[in-house]
Amino acid sequence: MMLVANSCLAELLITCDLFWMAIFALENDLKQQQYMDSFCIFRGYAIYTTCFTQNYSYFLQAIYRYMSIVHPTRLFWRSKRVQIFFIGLSWFIGVICVFPHLFTGRIVYHSDDQICQMSLNLSVVTVYNVVLLYLIPVNGTIFIYFKLVRYVKQMSTHVTSANTLLRAQRELNMVHRIVVLVSLLVAFGLPYAIFIFMGFFTQPPKYHFRIAYTSISVSLIIIMITIFQSTEPLKAFISRKINRRPIMTVQTAE
């Protein structure tokens, strides 16, 4: 639940940042002005940080499931203290990994899109951004899933207790759901990926950031619904909160 809550927190912060960007862009559009406020660079910085923590939160979940299946006796690596450490470490790295974007002045104001982002052209920082923020966590999560599929298949062909095999299959199913979430990110992030690839050779089309982030915003809604539907403890907790009715007392006159 801690790892799922970490993913939900990252999703929430991304949503808040995108909403802030949209409000700023809408206000400038209505006033027909091109204006960069004092928080513009911060919003651009925050979107990269929260994207990092979101992608690596899924990676952390996959690693946890891997340890549960392959090394069930090593409880230390699945303890609450270790999970809190890795969650905190991911947020810390997410904050400092975007420093190259700031120190090199790569996050700039784009007047057409009314947004502060890194220009999508071929550079060391662009490649660094793609590899660290996307390729490593996404490919790592998918790699762990296929490793676990192979491991569980091998378990089914050997003499394994029914309880152990059932638990491994249940954990594998959880990793499959994580891969589904990552696949949604990849699918709805495809416009952004296409614009990055175009930027290596030519100038992306006008309003490319608006198009890309509109697609990402839709994906966040679908991902949050998917997390809620696929996480039974979370669903049960929210259902109890919603269905709880206050106890009303009726006073009778004597």
C-alpha positions in Angstrom: 0.0 0.0 0.0 2.9 2.4 0.7 4.2 1.9 -2.9 0.8 2.3 -4.4 0.2 5.5 -2.3 3.6 6.7 -3.5 2.4 6.3 -7.1 -0.9 8.0 -6.4 1.0 10.9 -4.8 3.2 11.3 -7.9 0.1 11.2 -10.1 -1.6 13.8 -8.0 1.3 16.2 -8.1 1.7 15.8 -11.9 -2.1 16.5 -12.2 -1.8 19.7 -10.1 1.2 20.9 -12.1 -0.5 20.3 -15.4 -3.6 22.0 -14.1 -1.5 25.0 -13.0 0.1 25.1 -16.5 -3.3 24.9 -18.2 -4.7 27.8 -16.1 -1.7 30.0 -16.9 -1.9 29.2 -20.6 -5.7 29.9 -20.7 -5.3 33.2 -18.9 -2.7 34.3 -21.3 -4.8 33.1 -24.3 -7.8 35.0 -23.1 -5.8 38.2 -22.6 -4.0 37.6 -25.9 -0.6 38.1 -24.4 2.7 36.3 -24.3 3.9 36.6 -20.7 6.3 34.5 -18.6 5.4 34.7 -14.9 7.9 34.1 -12.0 6.7 30.5 -11.5 7.0 29.4 -15.1 10.5 27.8 -14.8 9.4 26.2 -11.5 6.4 24.6 -13.2 8.7 23.2 -15.9 11.1 21.9 -13.3 8.3 20.3 -11.3 6.8 18.4 -14.2 10.1 16.7 -14.9 10.6 15.9 -11.2 7.1 14.4 -10.8 7.4 12.4 -14.0 10.6 10.9 -12.7 9.0 9.9 -9.4 5.9 8.5 -11.2 7.9 6.3 -13.5 10.2 5.0 -10.8 7.3 4.4 -8.4 6.1 1.7 -10.8 9.6 0.4 -11.1 9.8 0.2 -7.3 6.5 -1.8 -7.2 7.9 -4.2 -9.8 11.1 -4.7 -7.8 9.1 -5.4 -4.6 7.0 -8.0 -6.4 10.1 -9.6 -7.8 11.7 -9.9 -4.4 8.4 -11.4 -3.1 8.4 -14.1 -5.7 12.0 -14.9 -6.3 13.4 -14.2 -2.8 10.5 -14.7 -0.4 12.8 -15.5 2.6 14.7 -12.2 2.3 12.2 -10.2 4.3 14.6 -7.4 5.0 14.3 -6.1 1.4 10.5 -6.0 1.7 10.4 -4.4 5.1 8.6 -1.1 5.7 11.8 0.7 6.6 13.5 -0.3 3.4 10.5 0.6 1.3 10.4 4.1 2.9 14.1 4.5 2.2 13.7 3.7 -1.5 10.7 5.9 -1.8 12.5 8.8 -0.2 15.6 8.1 -2.3 13.5 8.2 -5.5 12.1 11.6 -4.6 15.5 12.9 -3.7 17.0 11.8 -6.9 13.9 13.1 -8.8 14.6 16.6 -7.3 18.3 16.7 -8.1 18.3 14.8 -11.5 16.6 17.8 -13.2 19.4 20.2 -12.1 21.2 19.9 -15.5 18.0 21.2 -17.1 18.2 24.3 -14.9 21.9 24.9 -14.8 22.3 24.8 -18.5 19.3 27.0 -19.1 17.4 24.4 -21.1 14.0 25.1 -19.6 12.8 28.1 -21.5 9.5 29.9 -22.2 7.7 28.8 -25.4 5.3 31.6 -26.3 3.1 29.6 -28.7 2.4 27.0 -26.1 2.5 29.4 -23.1 4.7 26.9 -21.2 8.2 26.6 -19.9 9.8 23.4 -21.1 13.0 22.1 -22.5 13.3 22.6 -26.3 12.9 19.3 -28.2 16.1 19.3 -30.1 19.1 17.0 -30.2 21.4 17.7 -27.3 23.1 15.8 -24.4 20.5 17.0 -21.9 17.7 15.8 -24.1 19.2 12.3 -24.4 19.9 12.3 -20.7 16.3 13.3 -20.0 14.9 10.5 -22.2 17.2 7.8 -20.9 16.9 8.6 -17.1 13.3 9.7 -16.9 11.7 7.2 -19.3 13.8 4.4 -20.8 15.4 3.1 -17.6 12.2 2.8 -15.4 9.9 1.7 -18.3 12.2 -0.9 -19.7 13.2 -2.0 -16.2 9.6 -2.6 -15.3 8.9 -4.6 -18.4 12.1 -6.6 -18.1 11.2 -7.6 -14.5 7.7 -8.7 -15.7 9.1 -11.0 -18.4 11.6 -12.4 -15.9 8.8 -13.2 -13.5 6.7 -14.8 -16.2 9.6 -17.1 -17.0 10.2 -17.8 -13.3 6.6 -18.7 -12.5 6.4 -21.0 -15.6 9.5 -22.8 -14.3 7.9 -23.1 -10.9 4.8 -24.7 -12.4 6.9 -27.4 -14.1 8.8 -28.3 -10.8 7.6 -29.7 -7.6 6.2 -26.6 -5.8 3.6 -26.4 -3.1 0.2 -25.1 -4.2 0.3 -22.2 -1.8 3.7 -21.0 -3.0 2.7 -21.3 -6.6 -0.6 -19.5 -6.0 1.1 -16.7 -4.1 3.7 -16.3 -7.0 0.9 -16.2 -9.5 -0.9 -13.5 -7.5 2.2 -11.4 -7.3 2.8 -11.9 -11.0 -0.7 -10.6 -11.7 0.1 -7.5 -9.7 3.2 -6.9 -11.8 1.0 -7.4 -14.9 -1.2 -4.6 -13.7 1.8 -2.4 -13.2 2.9 -3.2 -16.8 -0.6 -2.2 -18.0 -0.2 1.2 -16.3 3.2 1.7 -17.9 1.8 0.7 -21.3 -0.9 3.4 -20.8 1.8 5.9 -20.1 3.7 4.8 -23.2 0.6 4.9 -25.4 -0.6 8.3 -24.4 2.9 9.6 -24.3 3.5 8.6 -27.9 2.7 12.2 -29.2 5.4 13.6 -26.9 7.9 10.8 -28.0 7.1 11.6 -31.7 7.8 15.3 -31.2 11.1 14.5 -29.4 12.1 12.3 -32.3 11.1 15.0 -34.8 13.1 17.6 -32.8 16.3 15.6 -33.5 15.9 16.5 -37.2 13.6 19.4 -37.6 11.4 21.8 -35.8 8.3 20.2 -34.2 4.9 21.6 -35.3 3.3 24.6 -33.7 1.5 23.9 -30.3 3.3 20.6 -30.0 3.6 20.9 -26.2 -0.2 21.6 -25.9 -0.9 18.5 -28.0 1.5 16.3 -26.0 0.3 17.4 -22.6 -3.3 17.1 -23.5 -2.7 13.4 -24.3 -0.8 13.0 -21.0 -3.6 14.6 -19.0 -6.1 12.1 -20.4 -3.7 9.3 -19.5 -3.5 10.5 -15.9 -7.3 10.2 -15.5 -7.3 6.7 -17.0 -4.3 5.6 -14.8 -5.9 6.8 -11.6 -9.1 4.9 -12.4 -7.1 1.8 -13.2 -5.2 2.0 -10.0 -8.4 2.4 -8.0 -10.1 -0.6 -9.8 -7.0 -2.9 -9.5 -6.1 -2.2 -5.9 -8.6 -3.9 -3.7 -7.3 -2.5 -0.3 -7.5 1.0 -1.7 -10.9 0.4 -3.1 -12.2 -1.1 0.2 -10.7 1.8 2.2 -12.4 4.5 0.0 -15.7 2.6 -0.1 -15.7 2.4 3.7 -15.2 6.2 3.8 -17.9 6.9 1.3 -20.5 4.5 2.8 -19.9 5.6 6.3 -23.0 7.4 7.6 -22.9 9.8 10.5 -25.0 8.6 13.5 -27.8 11.1 14.1 -29.5 11.4 17.5 -33.0 12.5 17.9 -34.0 14.3 21.0 -37.5 13.7 22.3 -39.4 16.2 24.4 -40.3 15.0 27.9 
